[in-house]
Amino acid sequence: MGQTVRDMAEATPADRDRYVDLLRVASLGTVVAGHWLMAAVSADGIGNLLALVPALQVLTWGLQIMPVFFFVGGFSHALSYRSLARRTDGPVYAVFLRARLQRLLRPTLVFVLVWAALALAVQLTGRDGGALTGAALRLVTQPLWFIGIYLAMVAFTPPLLKLHERHGWGAFAALAGAAALVDVLRFALGVPYVEFLNFAFVWLAVHQLGFLRADGRIRRPALLAAAGLAAAVLLVAYGPYPLSMVGMPGEKVSNMAPPTLALLCHGLWLVGAVQLPARPATAWLRRPRVWRGVVAANGLAMTAFLWHLTAMLGVYGAQLALGLGLPAPATAAWWAQVPLRILAAAGVTGGLVALFRRFEAPRPSAPAPAPAPRRTGGPLAALGITLCLLGILGLSMTGLGGLLDGHSATLIALPVTAPAAIAMALGGWYLVERSAPARRVRLRG
């Protein structure tokens, strides 16, 4: 039988960094709440509240908290890879990838297949379902970009961890410097397409901060936060960077897509800021009831993230179906409904989590020594995770609104359709699964 939340909480090693687990849950929770708040839905479609009320864009300096999740990922990946390397003879790359992706790809691909079936049913009936349905089919896959980027971080962990062990802060500085150079080439010299390199440089630099946290090398978080915030303010005030730290419809420059140096500085200040309350928060997390809550939330956080937009769209759809009408976004009546809509979306999300969380739960088995890797596992795993991340990123761009009409989006200079993206993700997952023995490995972090 599988472990209960109480069992897992009581089995927590004394040296586990519980604060990192809290940061993981809090960062995803903040993203979910931000999406629910920013969605400006009307009978004509889905807009963005921050575009309607530009003064609210300053809130993204707190709500755009994805850098914290990637920072936590770097911390966990460093501990996990080192733990596995100590217990495994020979190359560990394939075993590491397979173990890391078990709880990430299964719930993601189930989400994709369920929504693809719904989209196919809508399109086969010949009914477009109205503006809200069409917008939903485009919107619902957009958050998958984060999972695609996270897959890249997992894939690059071994080489970047070696660089970190040799150069420490120098490895981070190299990635940050590369991100700055890309922006110079982009904005000052007008070099085309160079900005897409910052999808790697910016996010991998944030991920590298997690390695530094794992080794206890972020010793002055207040200084890091102050430097990052000051740099971000100066870049936005005097550079070509917009105020919002999330993408805005129709804007010429986005700090998010592709990421900019301003977003990296934003990540620095967030990472420094969340380190400040670490000591009192860790003491608080040693309370059994508090820690059980964090353990429970971590066990369903990815499922909740995947389905939270579905829940929100379901609430709005129910309003329309019941003939209640939708107030114009950003009006007094719209704001008055916000608390009720968020509570309703949270309730629907809870129901969807209860239905789909089994795909995120680890497979029950006893801890086992790490199995010996296969000789061909490394290249097979590398190919598999490459296909996975390209497929997931492609799907985040294409949406599911054009499954039957060949709708495509450009991914790294190549057109990709939603069916092709789904096929790449499924094929990549199969290769990763085949790259290492099926025996479950328990990783730290």
ZAPADO-930236 format. One record per residue (C-alpha): residue in three letters; y, x, z. Coordinates in steps of 0.25 Angstrom, whole numbers, plus 5000, padded with zeros to 4 digits. Each point is the difference from the previous one (the first is absolute). Example, Ala and Ser with C-alpha at 12.3 -4.5 7.8 and 13.67 -1.06 7.14 Angstrom:
ZAPADO-930236
Ala498250495031/Ser501450064998/
end
This chain:
ZAPADO-930236
Met500050005000/Gly501450044997/Gln500950055011/Thr501049915007/Val501550035001/Arg499750025015/Asp498950104997/Met500950084990/Ala501150005010/Glu499250055012/Ala499350104991/Thr501450074996/Pro499950155002/Ala501050055011/Asp500750094990/Arg500249894989/Asp501549994996/Arg500249855003/Tyr501450004996/Val499750034986/Asp499149885000/Leu501249915005/Leu500950064989/Arg498949974989/Val500049855004/Ala501549995003/Ser500450064986/Leu499149904993/Gly500549895008/Thr501450034997/Val499750004985/Val499449875001/Ala501149945008/Gly501050064990/His499349944988/Trp500049865007/Leu501550015003/Met500450064986/Ala499349904991/Ala501149904995/Val499149894994/Ser500549884993/Ala499449904990/Asp500550094989/Gly499250125005/Ile500150125010/Gly501250085002/Asn500450115010/Leu500949965012/Leu500650145000/Ala500549994986/Leu500649865004/Val500750065013/Pro500350154997/Ala500550025014/Leu498649985005/Gln499550124992/Val500450095012/Leu498849945007/Thr499150084991/Trp500350125008/Gly499149945011/Leu499149914992/Gln499650104990/Ile499050065009/Met498950044990/Pro500350155002/Val499549985014/Phe498749954995/Phe499850124991/Phe500450095011/Val498949945009/Gly499050024988/Gly500350154999/Phe499750015015/Ser498749924999/His499650074987/Ala500250145007/Leu499149975012/Ser499049934991/Tyr499850114990/Arg499950115011/Ser499049925008/Leu499149984988/Ala500250144996/Arg499550055013/Arg498749924999/Thr499750024986/Asp499350114992/Gly500750034987/Pro501049924992/Val500549875007/Tyr500949944990/Ala499149894995/Val499649965014/Phe501450005005/Leu500549914989/Arg498949905001/Ala500149995015/Arg501549994999/Leu500049894989/Gln498949915006/Arg501049915008/Leu501150014990/Leu499449974986/Arg499049895004/Pro501149905005/Thr500950044989/Leu499049974989/Val499649875006/Phe501449965000/Val500250044986/Leu498849934995/Val500349875008/Trp501450004994/Ala499550044986/Ala499049885000/Leu501249905004/Ala500950064989/Leu498949984990/Ala499749865004/Val501549974999/Gln500150064986/Leu498749944995/Thr500549865003/Gly501250024992/Arg500949965011/Asp501150105004/Gly500149945014/Gly501550004999/Ala501050115003/Leu499550035014/Thr498650024996/Gly500450104989/Ala500950075010/Ala498850015010/Leu499150064989/Arg501050114998/Leu500450025014/Val498750005008/Thr499550134995/Gln501350085001/Pro499750055014/Leu498750074995/Trp500950124996/Phe499950045014/Ile498550015000/Gly500150084987/Ile500950105006/Tyr499150005012/Leu498850034992/Ala500850124994/Met500350055014/Val498550005003/Ala499650074988/Phe501050115002/Thr499750025015/Pro499150124999/Pro500950094991/Leu501349965007/Leu499350025014/Lys499750144996/Leu501450024996/His500549955013/Glu499150095008/Arg500550124993/His501549964999/Gly500349895010/Trp501449954998/Gly500150094988/Ala499049904993/Phe500849885003/Ala501350084996/Ala499450034986/Leu499749854998/Ala501349965004/Gly500750104992/Ala499249964988/Ala500549855002/Ala501450055001/Leu499950084987/Val499449884993/Asp501249925004/Val500950114995/Leu499350004987/Arg500149854999/Phe501449975004/Ala500850134997/Leu499250044987/Gly499549874995/Val498650054998/Pro499149884996/Tyr498849955007/Val500150125011/Glu500349895011/Phe498649965000/Leu499550135006/Asn500749955013/Phe498949905002/Ala499250125004/Phe501050105006/Val500749905009/Trp498849925005/Leu499250135002/Ala501150075007/Val500049885010/His498550015001/Gln500150155003/Leu500949965012/Gly498749945006/Phe499350134999/Leu501150065008/Arg499949895010/Ala498550035001/Asp500250145004/Gly501149975010/Arg501150074991/Ile501149895000/Arg500650045013/Arg501449954998/Pro499949864995/Ala501449975004/Leu500550114991/Leu499149964989/Ala500549855001/Ala501550045001/Ala499950104988/Gly499249904991/Leu501049885003/Ala501250094998/Ala499450054986/Ala499749864996/Val501449945004/Leu500750124992/Leu499149984988/Val500249854999/Ala501550025003/Tyr500350114990/Gly498850004991/Pro499449914989/Tyr499149935010/Pro500149855004/Leu500149955014/Ser498749925000/Met498750085003/Val499249904992/Gly500149964986/Met501049904995/Pro499849914988/Gly500950054988/Glu500550135007/Lys500150134991/Val499650095011/Ser498949975011/Asn499750085012/Met498649955000/Ala499550004985/Pro500050114998/Pro500350065014/Thr501250085002/Leu500550115009/Ala500849905008/Leu498749935003/Leu499350135004/Cys501250025010/His499849855005/Gly498650045002/Leu500450125008/Trp500949925010/Leu498949895002/Val499050115003/Gly500950065010/Ala500449875006/Val498649955002/Gln499650135007/Leu501149985011/Pro499349895008/Ala498650064998/Arg499850045015/Pro500349875007/Ala499349924989/Thr498850085002/Ala500049975015/Trp500249864997/Leu498850004990/Arg499150055011/Arg500049865006/Pro498649934996/Arg500649874995/Val501150074992/Trp499050104993/Arg499049884997/Gly501249934992/Val500350134992/Val498550024997/Ala499849864996/Ala501350004991/Asn499550134993/Gly498749944997/Leu500749894991/Ala501350064996/Met499750044986/Thr499449864997/Ala501349935006/Phe500850094991/Leu499249974988/Trp500149855002/His501449985006/Leu500749974987/Thr498949904997/Ala500349935013/Met501549994998/Leu499849954986/Gly499049895005/Val501149965010/Tyr501049984989/Gly499049934991/Ala499749915011/Gln501549965002/Leu500149974985/Ala498749925000/Leu500449925012/Gly501349974993/Leu500850065011/Gly500950084991/Leu500550145001/Pro501450035005/Ala500850104991/Pro499750145005/Ala501050065010/Thr500749865004/Ala500049955014/Ala498949914997/Trp499150114995/Trp500350095012/Ala499749885009/Gln498650004994/Val499750155001/Pro499449995014/Leu499149894996/Arg499650064987/Ile499650135007/Leu499249935010/Ala499349924990/Ala499750134991/Ala499550075012/Gly499049895003/Val499549994986/Thr499950155000/Gly499149995012/Gly499149904993/Leu499950104988/Val499750115009/Ala498949935007/Leu499449974986/Phe500150144994/Arg500050105012/Arg498550024999/Phe500350094988/Glu500950095008/Ala499150015012/Pro499250135000/Arg498549984997/Pro499250005013/Ser499250125002/Ala499850115011/Pro500850134998/Ala499350104992/Pro500250154997/Ala500750024987/Pro499050004988/Ala499950124991/Pro500949984988/Arg499549994986/Arg500350124991/Thr500649914989/Gly500749915011/Gly501450074999/Pro500349984986/Leu499449864999/Ala500849965012/Ala501350064994/Leu499849924988/Gly499749875007/Ile501250015009/Thr500950034988/Leu499549884993/Cys500249915013/Leu501450055002/Leu500449984985/Gly499349865000/Ile500749955013/Leu501450064996/Gly499849934986/Leu499749875006/Ser501250015009/Met500850014987/Thr499349904991/Gly499849895010/Leu499049894996/Gly500849914992/Gly499550054986/Leu498550025002/Leu499749924986/Asp501250044992/Gly500050155001/His501250025009/Ser500250155003/Ala500850095008/Thr500350154998/Leu499350095009/Ile500350154999/Ala500449984985/Leu498749924997/Pro500049854999/Val499049935009/Thr499549855001/Ala499649935013/Pro498549994995/Ala500050154997/Ala500650035014/Ile499049925007/Ala498950074992/Met500550145004/Ala500149965015/Leu498649955000/Gly499450114992/Gly500850105009/Trp499449945012/Tyr498650014995/Leu500250144997/Val500550045014/Glu498849925006/Arg499050084992/Ser500750135003/Ala499550015014/Pro498849955008/Ala500149865004/Arg499850035015/Arg501249975008/Val500850115006/Arg501049985012/Leu501350074998/Arg501150035010/Gly501449944998/
end
